[in-house]
Every structure is written in structure tokens, then in C-alpha cells.
């Protein structure tokens, strides 16, 4: 797997440190909400980020799940988001934190944010590990951002190419000949 990586953008140690900082920011934001928090990760890319993030969150929390596919198969160009698993769990009247791996075109987050709003949460905030600021649309609100990155197709730390590389511990870029 290491031979497939052209360069590392963000090392695992940087990700770990930023996750602790993000958890502190999120905890401070929700400090006055005794009712707890419901986290809604967008599967499958956010799993690694979510698992590491919640270990640092000193809040009562529930999980509700949703799965949306935007990069099907061996492609590096986003398609229209397709809902694979509808939102599970009751979020009505709860504080909700939507968790995703990356804000790129905004199509996935826009779709899931709308899905959540239809279920009448008390509040909705969004956290992403990565954001491409040059592409992120203004109408997709994200309150918590791990890292801003350049407009590259990235893998690792939950992000995949053709369902591979999710377990790579860093955020990296594949050699160009490996992607179409």
C-alpha cells in the first residue's frame, strides 16, 4: 500500500492532535446542553474520524447512522449522492452533530443536512475532517473543520479509492497512474 502513495498531506500524528482540539471545540460548544448530543456519521468515510473523535468527547451521546455514496467504484469524480442507508435513530428535539470525512462539492452534506432538518432536531452542527475551501459552497454550513486542503483527490484515514486505502493512517495522494 505504501508504494501506491505519491505523498502524504497530513500525518497521523497531526490528525490525532487536531482531533483532540476539535473535540475540545465541540465540547465547549455543547457544554450547556445537558440533554446530550446525537452524532450522525456519514458512512463509510467518516468511520475512522468518528471513532477517534468520540474518544475525546466528554459528552453524553447517541449515534444515528446514514450512508451515502458519492464516489462509486473506481472514480475520482463525484457523482450525484445516492442514499444507501436512510437515517437511523430518533433525532427529533435533539442536538445533532453531523460528522463527515470531507467537504468537497457539498452535494453529500447538503443532502444529509436537509434530511436531518426534516426530522426536527433541536440544533444541527457539522464537523468535517477535511475541507477544500476553493470548492466548498457557501450554502453548506460547517462549524468544525479539521484541516483545509488543496483540491486533490485524497485517500487514507477513512477516505477511499475504489473501497481501498481507508485503513491508511495518514491523508495522502495516490500516484497519478493509479487513478483514472
C-alpha positions in Angstrom: 0.0 0.0 0.0 2.8 2.4 0.9 4.2 2.1 -2.7 0.9 3.5 -4.0 1.2 6.8 -2.2 2.7 9.7 -4.1 2.8 12.0 -1.0 1.4 12.4 2.5 -0.6 15.6 3.0 -1.4 15.1 6.7 0.5 12.7 9.0 -1.4 10.6 11.5 0.2 12.5 14.5 -1.2 15.8 13.1 -4.6 14.2 12.7 -4.5 12.9 16.3 -3.6 16.3 17.7 -6.3 18.0 15.7 -8.9 15.5 16.7 -8.2 16.4 20.4 -8.5 20.1 19.6 -11.8 19.5 17.6 -13.2 17.5 20.5 -12.4 20.4 22.9 -14.1 22.9 20.5 -17.2 20.7 20.1 -17.4 20.0 23.9 -17.2 23.8 24.6 -19.9 24.4 22.0 -22.3 21.9 23.6 -21.2 22.4 27.3 -24.6 23.9 28.3 -26.7 21.2 26.7 -27.4 18.6 29.4 -29.6 16.6 27.1 -26.6 15.2 25.3 -25.7 15.0 21.7 -26.6 12.7 18.8 -23.7 12.2 16.3 -24.7 11.3 12.8 -21.7 10.0 10.8 -22.0 9.7 7.1 -20.8 6.2 6.3 -18.4 4.8 5.3 -15.7 7.5 5.0 -16.2 9.1 8.4 -15.9 5.9 10.5 -12.2 6.4 11.4 -12.6 10.1 12.1 -15.7 9.5 14.2 -14.1 6.7 16.2 -11.1 8.8 17.1 -13.1 12.0 17.7 -15.6 10.5 20.1 -12.9 9.1 22.3 -12.1 12.7 23.3 -15.6 13.9 23.7 -16.7 14.1 27.3 -20.4 14.3 26.5 -23.4 12.1 26.7 -24.0 11.0 23.2 -26.0 8.7 20.9 -25.3 7.6 17.4 -27.6 7.7 14.4 -26.3 6.4 11.1 -26.7 7.3 7.5 -24.9 6.0 4.4 -24.5 8.0 1.2 -22.3 7.1 -1.8 -20.8 9.9 -3.9 -17.7 8.3 -5.3 -18.9 4.9 -6.6 -16.2 2.4 -7.6 -13.0 3.4 -9.3 -13.7 7.0 -9.8 -12.2 10.3 -8.5 -15.1 12.4 -9.7 -18.1 12.8 -7.5 -21.5 11.5 -8.8 -24.9 12.6 -7.5 -25.2 11.4 -3.9 -27.1 8.1 -3.6 -28.6 7.2 -0.2 -27.7 3.7 0.7 -28.9 3.7 4.3 -31.6 6.1 5.4 -31.0 7.9 8.7 -31.4 5.6 11.7 -32.4 6.7 15.1 -34.8 9.4 16.5 -33.2 12.8 16.4 -36.3 14.9 16.9 -35.7 17.6 19.5 -32.0 16.5 20.0 -28.8 18.4 19.4 -27.2 16.8 16.3 -23.6 16.8 15.1 -23.3 15.6 11.6 -19.8 14.1 11.0 -18.2 13.6 7.6 -14.8 13.0 6.2 -14.6 15.7 3.6 -16.4 18.8 2.3 -15.7 19.0 -1.4 -18.6 19.8 -3.8 -21.0 20.0 -0.8 -23.6 17.7 -2.5 -23.4 15.0 0.1 -23.5 17.3 3.1 -26.3 19.4 1.6 -28.4 16.3 1.1 -27.8 14.9 4.6 -28.3 18.2 6.3 -31.6 18.6 4.6 -32.5 15.0 5.6 -31.7 15.8 9.2 -33.6 19.1 9.3 -36.7 17.3 8.1 -36.6 15.3 11.3 -36.8 18.5 13.5 -33.6 18.4 15.6 -33.2 21.0 18.3 -30.0 22.1 16.6 -27.7 20.9 13.8 -23.9 21.5 13.5 -21.5 19.8 11.2 -17.9 18.6 11.6 -15.6 17.5 8.8 -12.1 16.2 8.9 -11.1 17.9 5.6 -12.4 20.9 3.6 -11.4 22.1 0.2 -12.1 25.8 0.6 -11.7 26.6 -3.1 -14.6 24.2 -3.8 -16.8 24.3 -0.7 -20.1 26.0 -1.5 -21.2 28.9 0.8 -24.6 27.4 1.4 -23.2 24.3 3.2 -22.5 25.3 6.8 -19.7 23.5 8.6 -18.9 24.7 12.1 -16.0 22.4 12.9 -13.1 21.8 10.4 -10.1 19.6 11.0 -7.9 20.7 8.1 -8.3 22.9 4.9 -6.6 21.2 2.0 -5.9 21.9 -1.7 -8.2 20.5 -4.4 -6.7 17.0 -4.6 -8.2 13.5 -4.6 -7.1 12.2 -1.2 -7.2 8.8 0.5 -6.5 7.4 3.9 -7.9 7.8 7.4 -11.3 6.6 6.2 -11.2 8.1 2.7 -11.0 5.6 -0.1 -10.4 5.0 -3.8 -12.4 2.0 -5.1 -13.1 0.9 -1.5 -9.4 0.7 -0.7 -6.9 2.7 1.4 -9.4 3.6 4.2 -7.0 2.0 6.7 -4.0 4.1 5.6 -3.2 6.0 8.8 -2.4 9.4 7.0 -4.2 11.5 4.5 -2.3 11.1 1.2 -2.4 11.3 -2.5 -2.1 8.3 -4.8 0.4 8.1 -7.7 -1.5 9.6 -10.7 -1.2 6.3 -12.8 -3.3 4.5 -10.2 -6.4 6.7 -10.7 -8.3 7.5 -13.9 
